[in-house]
Amino acid sequence: MPVILVWTSEDEGSPVSEAQREAATGALASLSGTEGVIGKASPALPSEDGLALQGIVQLSPGLGDELPTVLEKVQETGAEVPGTTVQLAGPAASQADLSDAFAGIDGLLLGVALITVLVILVLVYRSVLLPFLIIIGAVFALGLACAIVYVLADHDIVRVDGQVQGILSILVIGAATDYALLLTARFREELAIQGDRVAAMRIALRESFGPITASAATVAAGLLALLLSDLTNNRALGPVGAIGIVCSVLSALTFLPAALVLLGRKAYWPAKPRPAEDGTGGHGIWSKVAALVDRSPRKVWAITLAALVACAAFAPTLTSKGVPLDEIFVNDAPSVAAQETLSEHFPGGSGNPVVIIAAADRLDAVSEAASGTDGVASVAAVSEGGRPGGAPLVVDGKVRIDATLKDAADSDSAKETVAALRDAVHAVPDSDALVGGYTAQQYDTQRTAEADRTLIVPVVLAIILVILVFLLRSLLMPVLLVTTVALNFLATLGISSLVFTHVFGFSGTDSSVPLYGFVFLVALGVDYNIFLMSRVREESLRHGTREGILRGLTTTGGVITSAGVVLAATFAALGVIPLAFLVQIAFIVAFGVLLDTLVVRSLLVPALVRDIGPTSWWPGALSREGADGGGEGRTKSGADGQRGATPAA
């Protein structure tokens, strides 16, 4: 992993002297043998304008926590050149800045997420105890998840880094809060109907258990599908995230019910749970939304569908081929400033050459093939004393050839050159040529990410479809829900492309952003449809599909929207980490969840089911109800069969 030293004169605009060049070369040479440094550094090379010097030092791969110490030694050595200012650029410097971005961020990220959730809960529920009860449950879930992950990581079963830690915290806080909101809302209504807290919790758990566990299963299964990825970071997040979801469910179904039974009505103080006279959970905006869906279902779904398709039309404009080094951070990182200095004085990929390893007896042929490739500026074999010149260094019958590209090492043009360069050197007989280096690594990562999406996306959709089939006992309804959630994802990508380009000024996204966005948004987005349609099915069994849709939408609208707002705000907290990758994921998930809860789940899905009618439950028993009348549930007796609609959440 290379680190690039860039020297400029302390007198801005003044050229560097020959004496300074010799001092820089001496400083580079003195780094040989330093812990963490491999091989001999290159001599200091001047820029064409004479205003800067450049030197490359190769560091050992996998330095991990030792990287900052090694870079500090390199910086101190480079600073010994009199009359100059030295900066560190390149992959190693960027990696160190990445580590700094995550250093100490866990507490801030968790604090921002918890405070945000607490404020939203207080504003929505106007209760003193309930928000803190939900927060305590979420923290309990996170603590349990972290403990399990720590033990597994200590035994090398899972891999954890700053990125995985940050996403785990946000995922658990958001999911645990969502599940808690659904259970507390159902318990509140059952408490108003039953009066007895134990009986109310028994019914609330019975009716909420299926939707909550099914929702958690979709998210956990979607995350575990990341194990199919060939990228280490993706595979690392899968099991860790799934553990977090399981802990969230355990907290919502154990700790929270016990606490609610102990507190009873006091948990909602100063509010008092009261049954609605019409059994629909009260009036307000969701009664009006339900009335709109009932009055003009075809118009509602046609307009919302057209709007989503229009947004989705921009999805192909989202470029996910990686971001340049100077866009990795959203703040002024030292490596970004150094990269800007390097680009100002040195053309193309001079600081990050493509590395070619080939058979020593085919050196000339490989060099000729490489130099003849479009986009390659120069080719030089590495010698015993460094680059350039001298007899080639031969190790185990292999030589290393550095190919400097005309374009910046992190550009799309450079990646295309790498592909052409590989074809050229592989065509040399008996060369056994391998092409690596920073640009090649970025190109391979991009191609692998594309292959991962091709594999994982259909797997996740299939998993979700199977879970929905078992939960809803239908084939058509799950297909309908999965299709709408997928459309929501495409619409979100379309809007994200416009925002990233015209608001944030990003040239593109990291190659893994679309996959992460898909897994989080589709798996979490289908949750809200599960909560809605589970309740709709429950009401349809009693009152028929038409009435079931209206009652389900009215009774679950408020709590599901609150859950969506909480989840969106929680993921938005990822924006406190100054990395473009996480800022992009934060926006995609936050915006997508809001779009799903406010448009897809509130308008599109209910209107479609209302328009299709009982057939939407095909081939289940509900699809055979007559004239949209009551279904099999009309035979139920007792309080559970006679009472009005109560939220499944």
Secondary structure, DSSP 4 states (H G I P E B T S, - for coil): -EEEEEEEESSTTPPPPHHHHHHHHHHHHHTTT-TTB-S-PPPPEE-TTSSEEEEEEEB-TT-GGGHHHHHHHHHHHHTTSTTEEEEEESHHHHHHHHHHHHTTHHHHHHHHHHHHHHHHHHHHH--SHHHHHHHHHHHHHHHHHHHHHHHHHHTTSS---HHHHHHHHHHHHHHHHHHHHHHHHHHHHHHHHH--HHHHHHHHHHHHHHHHHHHHHHHHHHHHGGGG-SSHHHHHHHHHHHHHHHHHHHIIIIIHHHHHHHHGGGGGTTS-----TTSSS--SHHHHHHHHHHH-HHHHHHHHHHHHHHHHTTGGG---S---GGGSBSS--HHHHHHHHHHHHS-TTTTSPEEEEEEGGGHHHHHHHHHTSTTEEEEEE-BTTBSSSSSBPEETTEEEEEEEESS-TTSHHHHHHHHHHHHHHHTSTT---EEESHHHHHHHHHHHHHHHHHHHHHHHHHHHHHHHHHHHT-SHHHHHHHHHHHHHHHHHHHHHHHHIIIII--S---TTHHHHHHHHHHHHHHHHHHHHHHHHHHHHHHH-HHHHHHHHHHHHHHHHHHHHHHHHHHHHGGGGS-BHHHHHHHHHHHHHHHHIIIIIIIIIHHHHHHHHGGGGGTTSGGGG-GGG---GGGG--SHHHHS------
